Amino acid sequence: MSAQKTAETIHRTGNLREVVPAEKEAAFIAADPLAGDMHVFEGPANDAREATIVQRLLEGGPLSVIVLGATHDLSDEVRAVGNCEYQRVFVAGFPE
């Protein structure tokens, strides 16, 4: 199930107030994570993209939930903010 479908499903149950995009389009385009034949999640543009994701999460209030692919790790960006907590969870059976 895609991250968007997962979030929509949780929202329909009433456990989430709203579902909003985690990314700003400009940061996503600049990072170009779908370049070539593989996903690219590194480099300064991707660092800026992930920082933008964290900022959008903070704008959402005291608790935000995000569903990302396993290659995403926002730890550095969250540490840079300093006043929030980040819990990374993997589904059962997913190789870490």
C-alpha positions in Angstrom: 0.0 0.0 0.0 1.4 3.4 -0.9 2.2 6.0 1.7 -0.7 8.2 0.4 -3.2 5.4 0.6 -2.0 4.5 4.2 -2.5 8.1 5.3 -5.9 8.3 3.7 -7.0 5.1 5.4 -5.9 6.3 8.8 -7.6 9.7 8.2 -10.9 8.0 7.3 -10.9 6.1 10.6 -10.9 9.5 12.4 -7.5 9.0 14.0 -5.9 11.9 12.1 -7.4 15.4 11.9 -6.1 16.1 8.4 -3.7 14.8 5.7 -1.5 17.3 4.0 1.5 16.9 1.6 4.8 16.6 3.5 6.8 18.3 0.8 6.8 21.6 -1.0 6.9 21.0 -4.7 9.9 23.3 -5.3 12.1 21.4 -2.8 11.1 18.0 -4.4 11.8 19.2 -7.9 15.2 20.6 -6.9 16.2 17.4 -5.2 15.1 15.3 -8.2 14.9 12.1 -6.2 13.6 10.1 -9.2 16.6 10.9 -11.4 17.9 8.1 -13.6 16.9 4.5 -13.0 17.0 4.7 -9.2 15.9 6.8 -6.3 18.5 9.3 -5.1 18.3 10.4 -1.5 21.5 12.2 -0.9 23.3 15.5 -1.6 22.6 19.1 -0.6 19.3 19.4 -2.6 18.0 16.3 -0.8 19.2 17.6 2.6 17.2 20.8 1.9 14.2 18.7 0.8 14.2 16.7 4.1 14.7 19.9 6.1 11.6 21.3 4.4 9.6 18.1 5.3 10.6 18.5 8.9 9.5 22.2 8.9 6.1 21.3 7.4 5.7 18.6 10.1 6.4 21.2 12.8 3.8 23.5 11.3 1.2 20.8 11.8 1.1 21.2 15.5 2.3 19.3 18.5 2.0 15.9 16.9 2.5 15.0 13.2 2.6 11.6 11.6 4.4 10.9 8.3 4.6 7.8 6.3 7.8 7.6 4.2 9.7 4.9 2.4 12.4 3.1 4.4 15.3 5.0 2.8 14.2 8.2 4.3 15.9 9.2 7.6 15.0 12.6 9.0 17.2 12.2 12.2 19.8 14.9 11.2 17.1 17.4 10.2 15.1 16.8 13.5 18.3 17.1 15.6 19.0 20.5 13.8 15.6 21.8 15.1 16.4 20.5 18.5 13.0 20.8 20.2 11.1 17.8 18.9 11.2 14.0 18.9 11.4 11.7 15.9 10.3 8.0 16.1 11.2 5.9 13.1 9.1 2.7 12.8 9.3 -0.2 10.4 6.5 -2.6 9.6 6.9 -6.2 10.7 8.9 -8.2 8.2 10.6 -5.3 6.6 14.4 -5.8 6.4 16.2 -3.0 8.2 
